[in-house]
């Protein structure tokens, strides 16, 4: 009988005293202390670049002013209190910055106040402004999702599902603009600043509403038995485009068959007449609602041109169409994925990020591309071993600002001329003084075949100066709609996982970071396999193939292969340990889903309901505890707003009953994203220590 280790760590926020736990591994601590950059923003009036910097859990707004671009801190938040800064934006006149502090905007549900430090005073989600001339920071109101009026004087925002307004200078208290049923979202000021469009989401259906200060009533735009959302104004403020999708209801269809998800682009001239459908997505699986960053990415660029994103040719690409529905055309083409779109101030050009370039390895990188909307052509502006993301025009559309990283250099704000021959200018390199990032490993792009013949992608971290056969690890990203790259990631969750992979490689592990099916970056068919998720978890074939592939490498000890990952990566880690303890000898499962049994609404009748219930249980790691032999560490925060804490409870109780060798770590009050830096350190160190203990020592 196997020994059973039952070890629950109730972690609380202990300030600096908790850091003593990490003293045994200073190199991991140093890596995780790398400043993380997010929320890039820019002034349309000049070349000033703004961003949020997270330094060991202390988050602040910074500006780098043209032309020197020396970073300057604008806010003075001084604690690792787990309160994120989001929604950073700059007023049209360049005099103000606004931001939101609080919440976890990476949650599956709408952000709500979080208290990951277990403070006796519960934090709020609050809206702030910064006077960029005086550097005065003002708390304006409790609220979220702000949008600045083009007049640069007022802000509309959401609080308690209603739309509020507040002067940007804080000269008056916030007030409700109007009351509306449902949940108001997707706020959009008209370019002239006189009207505010929004989506009124009402569970089964939704409407597009127009608020105008001089009017007594909301104008509802072609209300119907549909879900209307994502309004976007014409440049002259006279018309509005939006996305229409079917509402909830009707006869229950198959629960296991793949179905087309229809959507159309609608245009209303706000003249009391019905909105016109100007384009309808092809009735194919690839033509369905794009499950992609930014979704539809609908933008009304010029008076005669709307642009949007569709997966209809098998890859997410940019398309354009006239408001009349004429002159539909595809603007980007090729076997690569486009996202992170941004429009020039004159509406004539569009920049984007895409995993393409002259080298085959560029499929696991990102580079900046430029579209001429008038000519309908596109070109790449960056190349090489960088990961370039979130581009935007600055300085009268003469320059671009974006985030750039490499295998050795963490993400930095970057400025360059709008030219393929321009040399990028990095901002803030001094942040990395004191640690030799050049010692980091350059991961290798690899591919291999899964059991069913599908080509799978990954990045291989090989330990330096290894002697003999090394232990190995399969790292599994979450999502699953994510992609890992050949360098530092621009998303914070994977930014820290990249650091952990580097540390594990420095400790003698060969680490394979796998981009398995259901992930993005490799086309519609790869992202949407037939029997994945709760229809059979076929994506696990790729994880098993990764473990076996590692075992075939001459430098790897096939008897010392482990697996780890978070979120969907935790789910697949549990699958690996439950189904194939013969391949995976130990693992760390971080806030994974474990029981996918369907809980259908009372009275639900579907033609394949019994099959759906069976497939859901077959796709649950909890089913396979009887064949689970390998030791595991299970970690979960109990305010997780992405994966319910009960998912780990289900698995833990099953493992306890079967005497599986297991350790457990519980983080009270923290979320899915380890908002408190000291908790992040504890989780990553515990992960590394467990894998070293079971596979290396």
Beta strands, then each sheet from edge to edge (+ up, - down):
strand 1: 8-11
strand 2: 36-42
strand 3: 49-55
strand 4: 58-64
strand 5: 71-73
strand 6: 85-90
strand 7: 96-101
strand 8: 126-131
strand 9: 137-142
strand 10: 144-148
strand 11: 154-159
strand 12: 162-167
strand 13: 175-178
strand 14: 183-189
strand 15: 195-202
strand 16: 205-212
strand 17: 219-221
strand 18: 226-233
strand 19: 240-246
strand 20: 264-268
strand 21: 276-280
strand 22: 299-302
strand 23: 305-310
strand 24: 317-321
strand 25: 329-330
strand 26: 338-343
strand 27: 349-354
strand 28: 367-372
strand 29: 377-380
strand 30: 387-394
strand 31: 399-405
strand 32: 412-417
strand 33: 425-427
strand 34: 444-449
strand 35: 455-461
strand 36: 470-476
strand 37: 510-515
strand 38: 556-566
strand 39: 586-590
strand 40: 631-637
strand 41: 662-667
sheet 1: 1+ 41+ 40+ 39+ 38+ 36+ 37+ 35- 34+
sheet 2: 2+ 3- 4+ 5-
sheet 3: 6+ 7- 8+ 9-
sheet 4: 10+ 11- 12+ 13-
sheet 5: 14+ 15- 16+ 17-
sheet 6: 18+ 19- 20+ 21-
sheet 7: 22+ 23- 24+ 25-
sheet 8: 26+ 27- 28+ 29-
sheet 9: 30+ 31- 32+ 33-
end
